Amino acid sequence: MQLKPGTEQALNDWLGPSSWNTPHDDDMDRWYDLISQYQRDHGYAIDEAALRQQIEHQVGGQFTDEENGSEASFAEGLAWQWTFWTS
């Protein structure tokens, strides 16, 4: 997946800290910054499988939040962002 520079930077900002996959306020802020930037650069359509593969590659396959057993869902975040901004 070829990300535009702003989206790639937002992705790197989110994945940079070791706490990236926790619900800490700073991590959640970076997550929603990424979602917002993705929407500005790429619109609302997403190839979630390709993005997931890119994230897994960057974090060494550690895509699951082991503490909560949940996966970050970019599509869910994008859908939430769309609902928030259009309501």
GITA-V727305 format. One record per helix or strand of 2 or more residues. SS is the DSSP state (alpha for helix, beta for strand). FROM is the first residue (numbers start at 1). LEN is the number of residues. If there is no record, write none. Layout:
BEGIN
ss->[SS;SS]
from->[FROM;FROM]
len->[LEN;LEN]
END
This chain:
BEGIN
ss->[alpha;alpha;alpha;beta;beta;alpha]
from->[5;25;48;64;70;74]
len->[12;18;11;2;2;13]
END
